[in-house]
């Protein structure tokens, strides 16, 4: 199938989206209608089931509704009753895990060998490649490569013998998929390594070795590229030494990775080392990407949702190089495709894929996050401008499952909704702010921090501390420079920091303001932590099972021990109604 035929097929699926949605649900129920999970609700109803009856009798679900069945499958308690399996009639291949960054506890998402799901996701991925080729036709050079910052992650095994990994790691753990990665600058031993910082370093080293041939630079999320370019900024001298010697640093202890990277280097690269050194010794890192990789045509990653905060810094690194957005794919299923990847994050739109799953939309009001609706609408019932939580019924054993993503409908592409990703949904009725509230509040005080304190907020998170009396919201902010908070300078900054704390609190959203005015929460506690504190937290998350590919710094923390971990790196804490701050 040619690219034009492929894109035409995707286009056709959006023209009569409601019919495709009904057919998708019909095919899911025809195949999986007899599974035990559904029969708990459908017993007594005759097949075939229509859409209205399905939505009436099958309740909305969350991960907790599947956890017992998933644990049985993970423990090897497979379906002995072949006429009524637990979740899917298709064979169980492995489990994917979500990043679980707010609680650091990953969820297991079963991956069943579904031909229907494969067909839908295959079309979505092929469509993505076709869009990229249309914008950037492949070069004739056989040496053309991309830098792909991706990691296979550690794979664990359940009691029942099933592999557990991130969805993004699955292609790297299948021998059949390595041919698709032949154009990457790093050998597979780097992707399969076990130390993320060493892997990141080797990705950079191999990318610099192939600097003349790099066509694109990719990572799953913007934070991955920020970490890469930050490491480059701090380790460029060592990288130059490695290029000059033709071997990676002694810090790279993985024998397979050292050997494969040494082979890529191909001996001492003295001239290249001198060129890279002369560039990195310059006064400015603005546009460093094009300076180091002169033939790069694009940089690609997710920049929507919580990744928007990294967009300005990323643009500083890449300069005029086009920054392409990615698609809306979840571990559970494909949701939408980005047909205009050149758009900045604030205008990125995802066209929903009517054949990827059956979708519903749960109305969401950010000012009333403690009021939960149970009435969903379908493709034909969504309204432009309104926000919803996405609900999916998939080919792989999830039925009316709340995905936990809040989106805004911004229009229609033919008859398929176009979405803007807004944020992760609040997952507790006790939440008093949303991710978006916090990000907006941080933006409001960033300029004051930069101009009057002399540093920038590089990362942040929040935590509602119920153990304090009265309970308070803590906002933890990492800064780029800590020397401005030394004791002799701190007294000069206290008044400015109190103003920043007040500004932060005033912009935390209407729900927080209502709770504050009612006296249900005390005044905000703003805690500034040392540079690198959130990187250390990410290491803890990865050690606890989060994926290096999928990890996103949490904006709302829910476990006290991780807040305590960050507070150990505290430089200063400001509380407006505390006498001594």
Secondary structure, DSSP 8 states (H G I E B T S, - for coil): --HHHHHHHHHHHHHTHHHHHHHHHHHHHHHHTTSHHHHHHHTT--SS--HHHHHHHS--B-GGGTHHHHHHHHTT---S-TTS-SS-SS-EEEEEE---TTTT---EEEEE--HHHHHHHHHHHHHHHHHHHHHS---S-TT-EEEEE------EE-TTS-EEE-GGGGGGG-GGGGGGGTTBSS-HHHHT-S-HHHHHHHHHHHHHHTGGGEEEEEEEEHHHHHHHHHHHHHHHHHHHHHHHHTS--TT---HHHHHHHHHHHTS--HHHHHHHHHHHTSS--TTHHHHHSTT--EEEEE-SGGGGGGHHHHHHHHTTSEEE---EE-SS-EEEE-S-TTS-GGG--EEE-TTTSEEEEEEE-TT-TTS----EE-GGG--TT-EEEEEEE-TTS--SEEEEEEEEEEEEETTEEEEEEEEE----TT--S-HHHHHHHHHHHHHHIIIIIS--EEEEEEEEETTSSS-EEEEEEEES--GGGSHHHHHHHHHHHHHHHHHHHHTS-HHHHHHHHTTSS---EEEEE-TTHHHHHHHHHHHTT--TTT----SB---HHHHHHHHTTEEEEEETT-S--
